[in-house]
Amino acid sequence: MRALQIVELTGPQSALRLVEVPEPEPSHMLTPGAGVVVEVHAAGVSFPEVLQTRGEYQVKPPLPFVPGSEVAGIVRSSAEGSAFAPGDRVAAFCMLGGFAELAVAPEFLTFALPDALDFAQGAGLILNYHTAYFALVTRGRLAAGETVLVHGAAGGVGTASLQVAKGLGARTIAVVSTSVVPTGKMVVDTSVRFPELEDALAAVNGQTRAGDNVFLDAQALSERLFDDHMPANMIAMGAAFQRGALPVSSTSMEAAV
């Protein structure tokens, strides 16, 4: 079968090669001897794959290897007694091996894909949206009416966080680097360019109580601005957590994803 392998650690523009590899066995490292084999129609690309092309992610298989942590497609086979049958539409977290025509995922990380979602949507669902929900609800204890600021709002986890926050009834603020995210598109109440962030935070702080803010940082930003202008439940996630950007000062909660 065809697959994309990382063959060298030179970054996303040069590390990948299209190769022919044997089809995988119906077994996953997390469930040895069993696994759901998926005919891949779409594979998600997120920060783990980018970091893996440079050897900077915590999961470092020996070269060469097939990256790709999440896929969507059609079940080819599953273990006896499985809840999935050949022909089922699924989204799955396979951890590795997703950039191929066939991938294997553990059944407990395989999910039925509703007809309302296409395969591309399914492939982008698991990592980003589960991370966003975990950060906002489990760690951030977000409640309706609170304010969520997302730094790194244009990325996969950032856009998912804005959508999940809005769905939970929060006010949303998107922080981006060079271009402004349009407001009034259901998920963003306010958008801010990074150079104007400090002034924007000062204005927001006058409209909210300290305990009613959640700050999600996907870009390893210093927490100093938020101590001064927007006391918040601060959560480092994704690339920020990878870089060790843990909140260390007098915010109301310290957590990481």
Residue, then its C-alpha position, 0 to 999 in steps of 0.5 A: m500500500r502507499a504511505l507517507q514516511i518520515v525518512e529524515l528529521t529536516g522539517p515538513q518540507s523535506a522529511l516526507r517520502l511517498v513509499e510502498v509498504p506492507e499492509p498493517e496487521p490487525s493489531h495496535m500497540l495499545t491493544p496487542g492482537a486486536g485493532v480496527v483496520v480502517e481504509v483511510h479516506a482522510a488523515g488529520v495534520s496537526f502539531p504532532e506531525v509537524l514536530q515529528t518531522r523535526g524530531e521534536y515530539q515526545v513520541k520518537p519512533p525510529l526512522p523511517f516511520v509513517p506518521g499520522s495520529e487521526v484518520a477517518g474512513i471505512v472499517r475494513s475489519s475488526a476483532e471478533g465481538s467488536a462494536f464495529a463492522p466492515g463498511d462502518r464510517v468511523a473517525a479513529f485515533c491511531m497514534l501513528g500510521g495514519f498517513a497511509e491507505l490503511a491504518v489500525a486504531p484501538e477500538f476504544l479510540t474509534f468512533a462512529l462517524p455521523d452521516a452529517l460529517d464528511f471524512a475530512q471533518g472526521a479526521g480533524l475531530i478527535l485530537n483538536y476537539h477532545t483537547a479543546y473540551f478537556a482544556l475548557v471543561t475538565r481543566g478550565r471548569l468553564a461555565a456559561g457567561e464566562t470569557v475565554l481568550v484563545h492565544g494561537a486562535a488560527g490553528g487547529v486546537g485554537t479554532a476548535s477551542l473557540q467553537v467549543a467555548k461558544g457552544l458552552g455559552a462563553r464569550t470568546i476572544a481570538v488572539v492571532s499574529t498578523s491577520v484579524v479573525p472575522t467576528g460575528k461568525m458565530v464563534v468569535d466575539t472579539s478578535v485581537r492582533f498580538p501587537e495590540l493584545e496588552d491594550a485589549l486585555a486591559a479593556v476586557n478586564g474592566q468588563t469581567r470578574a477575575g474568576d470568570n476568565v479562561f486563558l488557553d495558550a497554544q503559543a507559549l506566551s508569558e503569563r505576565l500580561f494576564d497577571d496584570h490585565m486579565p487574571a484567569n484560569m491559565i491553561a498551556m496546551g499543545a505546542a505551548f505545553q511542549r515548550g514548557a510554558l507552564p503558568v507559575s504565578s498568581t493565577s487562579m488555577e495552574a494546569a496544562v494539557 
